[in-house]
Amino acid sequence: MKKILLIGIGAGHPEQITVQAVNALNRTDVFFLLDKGYANDDLLRLRTDICERYITHDDYRIVQVLDPKRLGNPQSYEAGIEAWHEQRAVLFEQLIADEVGEGEVGGFLVWGDPSLYDSTLRILDRVLARGAQLFDYQVIPGITSVQALVAQHRIPLNRIGEPIQITTGRRLAECREDQITNVVVMLDANCGFEAFAETDLHIYWGAYLGTPDEILIAGKLKDVSAEIQRVRETVRREKGWIMDTYLLRKPD
Ligand SMILES: C[S@@+](CC[C@H](N)C(=O)[O-])C[C@H]1O[C@@H](n2cnc3c(N)ncnc32)[C@H](O)[C@@H]1O
């Protein structure tokens, strides 16, 4: 039977990769790299660097394909995601059919951990449900950007007895200040923290975590909100892309 490995590769630091992931890399015959089409694709390079660094033989292939673009759906956000997932399922099915032979292992290198805001697992389930390709799959966990953020700020993710919420910038926009104790925000293209700039909340912000371009800013939102926005916009323009994550925390 064909086997597919979803290998969590950490959030940007090439050493944030587990021994289990290194072993998985070494038993993969073909890697699928999804090209997001950025002009300067550091993210693709990090994946190929990881292969070169950790695989101890030359007997593997890399297949790079253009990831279908997610188009907004005027009717609903969910409908847009649904259409995008279907397009990706068709692509994955084709890749597995054409590139993974019987008894071979195909690998997807997943940013951070495959369980957190990543659709690869859902799409593989979709491919199986379509019924044209039969394969077994395994998930190899990785270090998430949430862990990288709190490690770099040298703070625990939780304070004693307090809940932690992980959400997106889109969902943060629906929160009131009194609903925030510890909220980690990912996938926020619009600086959602700005809506709380006049509150007493603290922020621990990190961009390009684990990479040589890492930036960390922390403090009372009142004091650092404008600085984060300015820095974020400058580096995003310079590099052409940004990945940032932050923790909003009620003061002690
Ligand atoms: C599609 S999600 C993938 C999350 C990933 N699976 C994980 O475990 O961290 C992409 C979001 O993760 C966060 N992210 C991933 N890598 C990051 C990094 N190196 N620095 C800061 N944020 C990062 C950002 O919020 C980004 O918008």
The ligand as a Tripos MOL2 file, in Angstrom:
@<TRIPOS>MOLECULE
LIG
   27    29     1     0     0
SMALL
NO_CHARGES

@<TRIPOS>ATOM
      1 C1         -1.5880   28.3800    8.2150 C.3       1 LIG1
      2 S1         -1.1300   28.7470    9.8600 S.3       1 LIG1
      3 C2         -0.0220   27.4400   10.1760 C.3       1 LIG1
      4 C3          0.2500   27.2220   11.6390 C.3       1 LIG1
      5 C4          1.2250   26.0820   11.8920 C.3       1 LIG1
      6 N1          0.6390   24.8060   11.5090 N.3       1 LIG1
      7 C5          1.7250   26.0040   13.3220 C.2       1 LIG1
      8 O1          1.6790   24.9100   13.9040 O.co2     1 LIG1
      9 O2          2.1870   27.0210   13.8400 O.co2     1 LIG1
     10 C6         -0.0860   30.1210    9.5660 C.3       1 LIG1
     11 C7         -0.0360   31.0580   10.7660 C.3       1 LIG1
     12 O3          0.8270   30.5000   11.7560 O.3       1 LIG1
     13 C8          1.5500   31.5350   12.3980 C.3       1 LIG1
     14 N2          2.9770   31.2800   12.1560 N.ar      1 LIG1
     15 C9          3.5020   30.1960   11.5570 C.ar      1 LIG1
     16 N3          4.8400   30.2610   11.5500 N.ar      1 LIG1
     17 C10         5.1810   31.4020   12.1630 C.ar      1 LIG1
     18 C11         6.4150   32.0230   12.4720 C.ar      1 LIG1
     19 N4          7.5880   31.4790   12.1290 N.pl3     1 LIG1
     20 N5          6.3970   33.2070   13.1340 N.ar      1 LIG1
     21 C12         5.2270   33.7710   13.4990 C.ar      1 LIG1
     22 N6          4.0310   33.2260   13.2180 N.ar      1 LIG1
     23 C13         4.0010   32.0630   12.5700 C.ar      1 LIG1
     24 C14         1.0560   32.8460   11.8060 C.3       1 LIG1
     25 O4          0.0160   33.3360   12.6210 O.3       1 LIG1
     26 C15         0.5510   32.4190   10.4650 C.3       1 LIG1
     27 O5         -0.4320   33.3190    9.9870 O.3       1 LIG1
@<TRIPOS>BOND
     1     1     2 1
     2     2     3 1
     3     2    10 1
     4     3     4 1
     5     4     5 1
     6     5     6 1
     7     5     7 1
     8     7     8 2
     9     7     9 1
    10    10    11 1
    11    11    12 1
    12    11    26 1
    13    12    13 1
    14    13    14 1
    15    13    24 1
    16    14    15 ar
    17    14    23 ar
    18    15    16 ar
    19    16    17 ar
    20    17    18 ar
    21    17    23 ar
    22    18    19 1
    23    18    20 ar
    24    20    21 ar
    25    21    22 ar
    26    22    23 ar
    27    24    25 1
    28    24    26 1
    29    26    27 1
@<TRIPOS>SUBSTRUCTURE
     1 LIG1         1 GROUP 0 **** ****
